[in-house]
Structures are given as C-alpha cells and as structure tokens.
Amino acid sequence: MTPVSATFEAASAFIQANTEVSHPPACPEIKLWTATEVTPLWEATEEALLRVNLPPPYWAFCWAGGQALTRWVLDHPELVAGKRVLDFAAGSGVTALAAAKVGAAKVEAAEIDPMACYAIRLNAELNGVDVEVLADDVVGAPCRWDVVMAGDVCYEAPMTAHIWPWLVRLAAEGAMVVMADPGRAYLPKTGLLRVGQYTVVTSLDLEDKAQRDVGIYRIVG
C-alpha cells in the first residue's frame, strides 16, 4: 500500500474519503473537512501510513480553542485586514482561513504534522482562499508577522515551555500575539490580557464537556 503522505493528491483522496465537509458551530462561515469520530479515522490513518502509534488526527477536528479564535477574527476583521498573519500550531487551519477571508495581506499556517499540512491546503481550496503552509517547527524564527494567533496550545507543560518564550519575544518585537484557551492547566498566569470570551459547543469525543468557555488573550508582557 502506498503511504498517503507521498503526494498531495493521495492525501487529499484519503482525507475526503474519511471526513466530510462541515461548518464549525462557532464559525459557520468556514467550511472544513472534518471527521465525526476519532477512533475510526485514527485507525484508518495508521493503516494508510503503514505506521502504528501515530498521534490522533487532531487536524480532522475543530477544537474549542480554534473555533473561538476563529470567531474572534471574524468578529474583528479590522485587526487582521491588510496584515501579515501566522496561525501557529494551526491544526485544520481554521483560524488561518478566517484571516484570509477577512482580507489579511498574507496568511501562513504552521504545523509539524504532515497530514495536518495536507488538510490545511485542502481546507484552503474548499474555502477559496490562499494560505501558505509552513511544514516545520517555526518556534524561534525571527518575527516577520504583524499578527500571530495560537489556539489551545498550552495543553502540556513541555509544549508551553517550548513555545511561550518565543511568543513573548514576538510580542515584544511588535507582533500582536493572540491566544485562545479553554481552561488548560498550563496557560501562563501572567503576561496575558483577556480581550474576549466565547462559549463553544464541543464534541465529547474530544472534551469532557459538551461546551467550553474559551478565553481570548493578548500577550502583553
């Protein structure tokens, strides 16, 4: 069996065969290729990639943090219109899609999961927008963006320790760094200014609640 990661065409066929087009509850303006259940897609991905113990296909779901951050972008288009925007740890790319829809000058979506990178490209095509995919760990890169957005990235201590100093540096260098967090334990307790909040319907496949209150924060120090 040929791994689906070999080409964008093969990956696209795999994604379309195992997901369906839907509209996230908090941001119905956006269309995404999404899965209805975690386990069947996870198993299918391992079989198709000829690998076991892969991480769950996070790219196939629109998480609460991503939905809330996307809603915030759609509600405040003036903050990204005409700007250079990065959607960091983009997952499905939903927030990048919103930024492109409201007129950002350039949108990049960074992801280290190859399948997520394919999904972002496919979702961009689905929404008729241009998003450049960065298939790499961009942490530590010099600031070249006006706006940096990160949805639900503080879910583990090592992840937070890895990204937080860099995000703070980007803010210090002039970028507007905006994070969305649904109450994860490792969100830093200082240096954040709450600029919004949304209640988002979630899947019990992904969360322990049917809805989550998600805070929108700007890094200020």
Order of alpha helices (4+ residues) and beta strands (2+ residues): alpha-beta-beta-alpha-alpha-beta-alpha-beta-alpha-beta-beta-alpha-beta-beta-beta
